[in-house]
Amino acid sequence: MNSRSANSATALRRLMTEYRQLTAGGSPDGMFTAGPASESDFFIWEALICGPKETPFEGGVFVAKLTFPTDYPLSPFKMKFEPPLFHPNIYPDGTVCISILHTPGDDPTMYEQASERWSPVQSVEKVILSVVSMLAEPNLESPANIDCSKLYRDDRAEYERRVRASVKEALGL
Amino acid sequence: MSDPAAPPPREITEDTPLSSLSEAEIAQLTEKMLQEPSTRTKLIAEITSLSTLREEYLDGAQSVVRQIDWLHAHGFSKFRRTARDGNCFWRSVAFSYLDRLLHSDDIPATVERFRSVLHSKEAGLTLAFNDDIHKEFSEHLFALMQTIQDFGAALTTEDLLENFLQASDHVSYYFRLVASAEIRTNPEPYRDFIGADIVEFCQSQVEAVQSEADHIAMMALCNGLRIRLKLATLSSHVQGEVQESDVFTIISPADAMDKDLPPILLLFRPGHYDILLGPS
């Protein structure tokens, strides 16, 4: 369909602009990098994210896959940690659950009404920065991993121990 | 072997009572509707007589029927249905904004005038959203305006609609940005109505795709584009004989630049906007 190709041309242009800006400016404190995973498909990106300091994720480097729809930025992209991270707002399969990646019409839990939602003026950079602060401060109102949320609430020390152990394991230590 | 605990999937038809639908069935229907290509092309439907709408209300609110009759008697006898996807207001205004150009006496001059107002908004948009992000969306609008200027009256409204629907998501989103920038850069007239944080309001109520337009967003859009909007509201609360003031609300900025054209006409029912056609 014509409208589809018009959409994806706009999407491709936006993705190229964002990629250029990220490569030129870099991220604040070099906290992450992001770009297309291969030259053949601009709609699948890979991000490398450093675990924020003074959190149990410190020292880790995490890989996430970003999948963009053909009507990006009208619709948000999806973000999935591969391998999955143990975190209250990350589904056991690694998919990130955060309000900034949801549109207002897409709110099954209705917990997110007041929080920041996806809009086409958002960007990969803004979303990843939100995800970094989410790693530091989980949002227990919309849990994606119930067991992890319970552990975070009831036994913070054990939660932190498990996260640190998984970070070490991932680094092959 | 079927699981005796799970109810068998049933066929849902037009006769299935809505109240009997389970949440799973509603989710399934929504999914199906979104995937059907025909619903995408009917973002704005063909012109229909208002009497089809009247029939829908015959068993319902009689005051709505009386207001439809009033509209009909005053020459507002046709409308176009629009999709209920949260963008109905923005898409309806965007299409009417362009369609009016086609019906102006001097098409090239009118397009030029509208274009210069849009250009005057660029500084505010850049200020509100950093960078030129708005241009990704406005270029689709400018392209359509160029088509109107190039083809003039040779372009029919239906041709325009076909072209518009290929870019309507982007054009409507550009109008959201115009409204939002208007509120962000000139918040005084809106502040008392918003109450909350201005930027937060703009982000969640105007810029977020699918958020419904409220009166503040409408005022901001009209002020930003310097256009007049006439809204016919079908309300179930009108008592007795229908007066013009019961039906119409007019938003008319002091510096409106479209006074030589009929105002943009929308038909509002709670939660939804359609395009209303006036006496021709």
Interface residues (C-beta under 8 A of the other chain):
Chain A: M1 N2 S3 A6 N7 T10 R13 R14 D71 P73 L74 S75 T103 P104 G105 A114 E116 R117 W118 S119 P120 V121
Chain B: P37 R40 D85 G86 F129 I133 E136 F137 H140 L165 Q166 A167 D169 H170 Y173 L177 Q203 S204 E207 A208 V209 Q210 S211
